[in-house]
């Protein structure tokens, strides 16, 4: 019964969203890929909101129900049937009474299963499509026959692009660049490799009191360059979203100085390599939103680069939805971690293979600790972290690794503002 009701509500919201797009005719930016969709969508919003009236997907609203909710500007009602009814009534109000509707929509589009994007692309025609990156073993591959099938699913969005639209592609990813064949219109590329239209370079980690506080890098366009600084987060994976947003800004003729200034005060999404003050004057890299092999690899590369006087502690939970690749990828992760970590904590059944990989790579078993759940890992960490320690916390969504961060953050009273999944529906789970 609950499943049938959900399908009915989803269909009603979709029909309302389609009618609203027809009535108000906003310009639509859709963001897809396998890595960095939310960060990219947020960076685009940061840039364009200085010039245009724009609405973005909240959090990771990227599904058959999340996309219509974004178009309507309504919250997720979870299990509250009255709130769902209120959302439907508001959609009708938008159709009957003319509202001051956004001129632009920045929509994140994901695919958990075959036909997810194909069905959305039937009724959303984009003015700009941004494709981020694909990893060697993509997250959400569990329900697809192959990696190629998952990539093909994303391509439906490119094929739905308006003829006079703009396709924004990650130049550093060959699979993404293959999408260029599917579109004959204007293409803008971004990346760190020479040949891209928007090139990033000279990225450095910024420090204050010997602790990392953010990053600085340059963007180069047609021989001209400007610096951009972002604070509170780390990693190349946060610079790519900035570059893609710059590409969108260039497509709308926003000048480089305005582009650079737009990112002053930019806040990256929670739980994605965000810096959080830890207990005992330690520093936490909170990467607890989700996990995949490529995302964990990127996080470890950042930890490797950071100069800090304390220890490097890696606390990782299971990586889900990897299907037949799960055991192999967890072992590989362990081998990578052994090169970076002084101490390793694993959370979950699959992460036992991380432990196995780390020991195979030479990490001493006495520095590896395993836990069944994230809270237990946090309880242990509280007793061992010291001044200037760096703690990376990461795991798939269902592992709830934000609970580990909550245990070790210096100001847990700020968890609602700093951590992912703090809504009442999540905290009850």
N, C-alpha and C positions, 0 to 999 in steps of 0.2 A: 504494500500500500504506500509506504513511504517513498519507494523508488518511483512508483507511478506518479505520485504527487510532485516529486522533484522534476520529472520529465515534463509535466504539464506546465509548471511554473517557468521552467527554462524556456519552453516554446513560447509562452506568452511574452516573456521578457525579450526574447529574440525578435518577435514580430513587432513589439513596440519600438525596439532599438532600430530596426530596419525603417520603420515609418518615420522615426525621429531624424534619421540621417537624410531621408528623402525631403523632409520638411525644412530642416535647418541648413543642410548642405555644408557641413564643416569640412575643412581639409583634414585628411587623415594620414597620420604617420604610424606605420605598423613596424614592430621590432620583433624579429625572430632569430633563431640560431640555437645553439646548444649550451653556450656559456655566456653569461653577462647580460642577459636580456633586461633584467630589472635595473641594473646599474646604468645601462645604456638609455633606457626609457627615462630614468630620472635625470640623467645628464642633459638629454634633449630638452626636457621640461625646464631645467634650470636656465638653459641658454635662451630658448624661445619665449619664456614667460616674461623676459625683460622687454619684449617687443610686441608680443601677441597675447590675446586672450586664449589660453590653452588649458585643457584638462588632461591629466594623465591617469593611467591605470593605478589604482591604489595597491600598494604592496606588490603582490604577484598575481593580480587579477588577469589571467591569461587564457581562461578556458571558455567553454561554450556558455557558461553562466557568468563568468567574471567579465567577459568583454561586453555583453549587454548591460551589466550593472555599471560599468564605467561610462558607457554612452549615456545612460540615464542619469548618472551622478548619484547612484544609490549605494548604501552599504550592504555588505553580506549579512543576511538575516539569520544565518545558521539554522537553528531549529525553531525559530520564532515565527510561526505561521502568520501571526498578526502583522509582523514587520514585513513579511513577504507580500502580504495583501496591500500594505501601505506603499511598498515599492511599485506594485502594479498600478495602483491608483495614481501615483505620482507620474508614471509613464503616460497615463491617459491625460493627465493635466497638461503635460508638455505638448501633447498633440492638439488639445482643444484650445489652450490659452498660449499665446506666443510669449516665450521667456527670453531672457538675455542669455542665449546659449553660446558656449565656447566657439570660437572661429577655427580652432585647431583641436584635434584629439591625438594624443600619443598613446597608442595601444600596444601592449605586450601580448604576443600570440605564441602559445606553446602547444606542444603535442605530447600527450601521454600515450595515445593509442592511434592506430591507423584511422585516417579520415577526420581527425580532429581539426586540422588546419584546412583540409579540403572543404569541409562543410562551412567553416567560417568564411573562406575565400569566395564562396558562392554569393555572399551578400555584402561583403565589405570590399570596396574598391579603393585602393590606397593611392594617395598622391605621392607619398614617399615610403619606400620599403627599406629598412635597415637590416642587414644580415650580419650577425656578430662573429661567431666562430663555431666550428665543429671540433669535437675532441676525438681522439683515436677510438676510445670506448665511450660513447655518449651516455649520459644519464637518460633514463626513460627508454632505453633500448629494449627492455624486457619484453614488451608487447609487440615488437617489430621483428620481422624475419631476419633482417640484417641492418647494418649501419647504413647501407645505401638506401634501403627503404625508408629509414627515418629521415635522411637528407632529402629524398624525393618528396616526402610529406611537406617539408618546409618550403619546397619549391613552388607549391600551389599558391603561396602568398605572392611570390615574385610574378607569377603568371597573371595574378589579379590586378597588377599595377596598371594604372591608367596610362594611356599611350604618351601623354604629355607629362607623365610623372618622372620621379627621380629614384634611381636605384643606388643605394649606398652600401658598398661592399668592403669587407676586411681584406685588404690587399695581401696580408701575410698568411692567409689561409687559402690553399689551392681549391679546396672543396667549395668554399664560398665564392671564389672567383669564377668557378664554373657556371654559376648562376647568370653570369654576364651573357651567356649564350641564349638565355631565355627572354632577354629584353633588348629591344632595338633602340630604346630611347636613351636619355641622358644617364650616365653612370659616373658616380664620384667614388673614388677609393680612398681608404685611410689605412695607415699602418706605420710600422717603424722601419720598413725596408724601402730602399730607394726605388722609385717607380710609382709609388702611391701619389695621389693628388694632394692629400693631407698627410704630412710626415711628422711623426713624433721623434724627438731626439733628446740626448743629454739628460736623461732622468736620474735624479739623485734622491736619496732619503734625507729628509730634514730632521735635525735633532735639537732638543732643548734640554738643558741639564743632563746631557748624555743619554737621553731617552728619545726614541723616534716619535715624531709628532705629525708627519705627513710627507708629501713628495712635491718636487718641483721638476718641470720638464719644459721643453720648447715645442711649439708647433710651427711647422714650416710650410708655407703656401707660395708657390711660384717665386721662390727665392727670397721671400720675406719671412721673418720669424718674430714670434712674441712668446714671452714666458707665461706659464700657467702654474699656479701652486694650488694644491688641495691639502686639506688638513683633516686629521682624525682617522685616516685610513692609509693603507699601504698596498703596494703591489702593482705590477704592470697591468694586471687585469682591470684596474681602475683607471688606467690611462687610456686604454682602448675605447671605453665608453665616452671619454672626453673627446677623443679624436673623431669618433662617429658623430657626436653632437656638433662638432665644428663643421664636419662635412654637411650636415643638415643646415647649419647656419649659413655656410657659403652658398648653398643652393637657393637661399632666400636673400642673398646679397647683403648680409650683415657684415660690417667691416671687421677687420682683425682686432682692432683695439677694443671695440665693443664686445667681441667674442671673448677676449682675454679677461676683461673686467667682469663679464657675466658670471664667472666661476668663483669670484670672491664670495666666500661664505657657503659654497656648495657643500651640501651634506649628502654623503653616500648612504645607500640603504643599510639599515641595521644588519648586523650579523654577517657582513661581507668584508672581512679583513679590517674591521673597525678596531680602533685602539681604545681600550678601557683601562682605567687605573685599577691596579690590583692591590690586594692586601700586602702588607709588609713592604710597601714601596716597590712593588713589582709592576710589570706592564703586561697586559693581556692583549693578544690579537684574537678578537672574537670573529670567527669564521663559521658560525654555527647555523647559518640559514639552511645550508644543504651541502652535499659533498658529491664529488665524482673524481675519477682518477686524475683528470687534467687539472681540476680546481685544487686538489690536494698537492699536486706537483707544483703548481704556481705558488701556493702558500709556503711550501717548503723552500722554494727558491728565494722567497722574500726573507724567511728566517735565516737562511744561509748568508744573505747579504748584510743583515743587521749587525752592527758593532755594538756590543753591550758587555758590561763587565761581569754580569751574573751568568747563570746557567740558562740553557735553552731546553725548555720542557715542552714536549709535544703530547697532547692529549687528543686522541682520535677515536671516533666511533665508527660503526659499520657504514659502508657505502652500499646503498640499496639500489635496486632496479638495474643491476648489471647482468642479470641472467647467467648465461654460461661463462661469462668472463669474471665472475665474482672472485673465485679462489685465486686465480692468477693475478688479478689486479690488486688484491689485498696483499699478496706476497711481495709484489713489486713495490708497493707503497712502503712496506716494512724495510725493504732494502734501501730505499731513498731516505727514510727517516733515520736509519742508522748512521748516515753520514752527517746529519744535522744535530741530532738530539743528544743531550747529556742524560735525560730521563725520558722514558716513553710510558704513557698510560694508554691502555686500550680499553674500549667499552663495547661490549656486544660479542655475539658468537662469531660473526664473520671476521672480526678484528683479531681473533686468535691467529689468523693467517698473517696479519700484519706483524704480530709478535714473532711468528715463525720466520718471516722474511728478514726481520731486523736481526735476529740471532744468526741467521745464515750469513748475513753481511758482516758479522763480527761484533755486534752489540752485546755487551755483557748482560746476562740474564738477571743479575742482581739489580740492574737499573731499569727493568721492565716490570710493569705492574698491570694486572688485568682486573676489570670490574664488569659486573653484570649490567649496571645502569649508570647513568650520568651523575646522579646525586651522590652515589658512593664514590665515584672518582673525584668529585668536588670535595667531599669530606676528607679524603686522603690528601688532596692537594693543599688544603688549608693548613695542614700540619707540616708541610715540607717547603713551601715557597719562602724565599728569602729576598732581601733587598736586591734590586736590579735584575732579578730573574725575568726571563721572557717566556710567556706561556702561550702557545698556540692551541686553541680549542676548536675542533672541527668534527663534523659528522653529518650524516644524512638527516633530513627533517624528522623522521620518526624516532631517531635516537635522542632527541630533545637535549642536545648538548648545551643549550643555553642555561640549563639547570646547573651545569658545572660552573659556568661563568658566574652565575648568581652567587654561588657559594664562595667564590674567591675574589669577587670584585670589592674594591675598597668602600664603595657606597651602594650597597644593595637597595637602599631606599630610592635610588634612581633607576631601578631596573625597567620600569614601565617606559622610560624615555630612551633607554640605551639598548635593551635586548629585544630580540625577535620573539614572537608568539606569546605576548603578554596579555592578549585579550581573554576575557572571562571564559570563552569557549575552549581556548587552548589550556588555560590554567586548570580547568576541571579534568582534563584528560590525564 
